[in-house]
Amino acid sequence: MRLTRSEAKAANRRALLDAARILVTQDGGSVSVDAIAEAADLTSGAIYSIFGSKNDLLVALITENMARIDEFLEPIDDPALTVEQAIDAYLDAWLASYYADTVAQNTFALQVVLAAAEDEGLTRKLTSATTAEVSAIARLFVDRVAPGTDDRCTPEQARDIALAIQAVLSGFTLRESFTPDQTVDLVRRTCRAIAGIGTPA
């Protein structure tokens, strides 16, 4: 059956995303637009018409990686959770998503970060994507009871918590690429300790 225009565009988009993930993982962020298009059995013009640029294609893949965690977040919907309990539930979701990914997918993300170190335009786009991720994480902690108090976590405190957790988990991902089988318990205890940021001074 012949695909509609929108179905064909969606199929082409998926083919480009899959091809880019494989090639960037294998060859790094310098892989050419032509190579990605050829691997997807499309022309380079498809990348520009669907994504706008190779950088936008890479950011779309990073954003897709971030979105994978959403399916694991249901336990955090409970409004009775404290900040510390919500952090623990978020970490459970993150770890479930992380280990559901392949090593290649994590290597892809690292390759994009390395490419951004040499490309200011890509850095700006990744910064925007990760800022949105921090905001999404922070919303999980707002108005929850902080450790050892009856006070509620403010949006500002929640953002500090989200930034700190993101830093810890980014470091975990980086080290896991070179030193597999790290102690997850240490990461868990560190993230739980971050709950103290939500305690008013």
Secondary structure in CASP SS format (residue, H / E / C, confidence):
PFRMAT SS
TARGET T0000
AUTHOR 0000-0000-0000
METHOD secondary structure of the structure
MODEL  1
M C 1.00
R C 1.00
L C 1.00
T C 1.00
R H 1.00
S H 1.00
E H 1.00
A H 1.00
K H 1.00
A H 1.00
A H 1.00
N H 1.00
R H 1.00
R H 1.00
A H 1.00
L H 1.00
L H 1.00
D H 1.00
A H 1.00
A H 1.00
R H 1.00
I H 1.00
L H 1.00
V H 1.00
T H 1.00
Q H 1.00
D H 1.00
G C 1.00
G C 1.00
S C 1.00
V C 1.00
S C 1.00
V H 1.00
D H 1.00
A H 1.00
I H 1.00
A H 1.00
E H 1.00
A H 1.00
A C 1.00
D C 1.00
L C 1.00
T C 1.00
S H 1.00
G H 1.00
A H 1.00
I H 1.00
Y H 1.00
S H 1.00
I H 1.00
F C 1.00
G C 1.00
S C 1.00
K H 1.00
N H 1.00
D H 1.00
L H 1.00
L H 1.00
V H 1.00
A H 1.00
L H 1.00
I H 1.00
T H 1.00
E H 1.00
N H 1.00
M H 1.00
A H 1.00
R H 1.00
I H 1.00
D H 1.00
E H 1.00
F H 1.00
L C 1.00
E H 1.00
P H 1.00
I H 1.00
D H 1.00
D C 1.00
P C 1.00
A C 1.00
L C 1.00
T C 1.00
V H 1.00
E H 1.00
Q H 1.00
A H 1.00
I H 1.00
D H 1.00
A H 1.00
Y H 1.00
L H 1.00
D H 1.00
A H 1.00
W H 1.00
L H 1.00
A H 1.00
S H 1.00
Y H 1.00
Y H 1.00
A H 1.00
D C 1.00
T C 1.00
V H 1.00
A H 1.00
Q H 1.00
N H 1.00
T H 1.00
F H 1.00
A H 1.00
L H 1.00
Q H 1.00
V H 1.00
V H 1.00
L H 1.00
A H 1.00
A H 1.00
A C 1.00
E C 1.00
D C 1.00
E H 1.00
G H 1.00
L H 1.00
T H 1.00
R H 1.00
K H 1.00
L H 1.00
T H 1.00
S H 1.00
A H 1.00
T H 1.00
T H 1.00
A H 1.00
E H 1.00
V H 1.00
S H 1.00
A H 1.00
I H 1.00
A H 1.00
R C 1.00
L C 1.00
F C 1.00
V C 1.00
D C 1.00
R C 1.00
V E 1.00
A C 1.00
P C 1.00
G C 1.00
T C 1.00
D C 1.00
D C 1.00
R E 1.00
C C 1.00
T C 1.00
P H 1.00
E H 1.00
Q H 1.00
A H 1.00
R H 1.00
D H 1.00
I H 1.00
A H 1.00
L H 1.00
A H 1.00
I H 1.00
Q H 1.00
A H 1.00
V H 1.00
L H 1.00
S H 1.00
G H 1.00
F H 1.00
T H 1.00
L H 1.00
R H 1.00
E H 1.00
S H 1.00
F H 1.00
T C 1.00
P C 1.00
D C 1.00
Q C 1.00
T C 1.00
V H 1.00
D H 1.00
L H 1.00
V H 1.00
R H 1.00
R H 1.00
T H 1.00
C H 1.00
R H 1.00
A H 1.00
I H 1.00
A H 1.00
G H 1.00
I H 1.00
G H 1.00
T C 1.00
P C 1.00
A C 1.00
END
